[in-house]
Amino acid sequence: MPTPSEALSALGLVLPPAPKPVASYVPFARSGNLVWVSGQLPFRDGALAATGPVPSACSIDSAQQAARQCALNALAVAADAAGGLDMIERVLRVGVFVQSDAGFTEQPKVANGASDLLQQVFGEAGRHARAAVGNIALPLGASVEVELLVQVR
């Protein structure tokens, strides 16, 4: 079984630098072997990859890709907290927030962008509890935000 770092590399992905908070909070909180990662936006190369409500301003497919980017950013923060990606033992919970148009109910499809990446990187240890929630707005107009709870070695 490949390590998380090897699995990430096999996907053609590299962890970005851990994003800095955009307000008054810390990027993660650690207690023992648990790390709570603050909500991460879909920043890629310093810019938001998706903005506006789903599906009127951002398609479901684009929002799924944004959720994937959020998860990648969250993993960067978790790896910093744990001392490296391979020090993350298990993904316990994922919270996915989707800026949604009124009546939109396919938040779970959007959240799969994050969930699928985590399972590809961690295998069975990437299967997790999850909430996928619709919101009227998210910070900076982002279409998606993802938070994580992981267990570390």
N, C-alpha and C positions, 0 to 999 in steps of 0.2 A: 504494500500500500504506500503510495507516495506521501511525502510530508505535505503540509499545507503550502509551503513555499514552492515545492516541486509542482503541485497541482496548479497553483496560480500561474507559474511559468508555462506549464503545458497549455494553459488557456490563452497564452500570449499576453498576459497582464503583468503589470508591475505595480506594487503598492506606491501610491503617490505620497508625497510628504503629508504628514498628518495636518489636516486643516486647523487653523487657529480659530478660536471662538469669535463670533461676530457680535457678542454682547457680554453682559456680566455673568459669566459662568465658567466652569472649568470643562475641558474637553472630556474628562472621565473622572470617575470616583472609584477607588478600589477599597474593598474591605476583604481581607484574607485572600481567598483565591477567586473572588468575584470582581468583575470589572463592569461597571455601567458606563456605556459610551453615550455622551450627549447626542441629541439629534444632529444628524449630518445632512447637509444639502448637497445637491448634485453638482458641486464645483468640479470643473475639469480645466486645468491650465488657468486657474484664476477667474474663470467665468462660469456662471450658471448654465448648465447644459439644457435645462428645461424650465420655462416659466409659464405662469398662467394656469387657469383651470383645465382639468381633464373632463371631457374630451374636446371642448370648443376651441381652446388655444393650444392644447398639447394633446396629440393623439395617444391612445392607449399604448401603442408600440413605443412611442417616444418616452412616455412616462415609465414604462417598464425598463427601458435603457437608463433613464434617470435614476430609478430605484436601484439598479445595478451599480451605478456610479456612487450613489449614496452609501451603499453597502461596502464598496471598495474603500471609500473615504473613512467609514466607520472602522473597517479592519485596520487601516493605517493607524488610527488612534488607539485601538485595542492592542495592536502590536507594540506601539510605544509603551503602553502601560505594562505589558507583559514581559518586555525584554526581547521581543521578536515574534513574528507570525507563528513560528513553530512552537511557541510557548503557550499558545491558545489551545486548550484541551477540548473545549466544547462550546457550541453556540446554544444558549439556553432559551433566549427570548428575543424576538424582533418586533419592534413597533414601527409601522409604516403609516405615514400621514400623507394623504393625497388631497391637494387642492382640487375640489370637485364642483362641477356644475350642479345646480339643483336637479334632483332626480337621478343623478349618476350613482349606480350601485355596484360598479365593477372594480372597486378598490382591491379586492383579492387578486384580480388579474394583474394589476399594477404591482402589487406587493410581490408577486412571483418573480419579478426581476431581481429583487434582493434575495429572496429565499433560494432561488435556483443557483445563484452564484455561491452562496454560503454552502450549499450542499455539494456543489462541484469542487469547492476548495477543501472542505473538511470531511466529505463522505458522510457516513452515518452520524458522525459527531456534529455535522452541520444541520441536522434535522432539529427543529426548534418549535417552541410555542410561539404564537404570533397574534398580533392585532393589526388589522388593516382598517384605517379610519378615514372617513371623508371629512374635510375641513373647508370652510369658506375661504380661508386665506392661510398662507404660510409665510415665514420670514423671507424678506427680500423678493416676494412674489414667486418663490420656487414652486414648482409643480408637485414635488415630492420631498419628504424628509424621512430619514430612517434613524432609529436608535437601536442599540444592541445591549444585551446582557450576555457576557461570556464568562466561562470558567477557565482559569489559567493554571498553569503548573506551579 
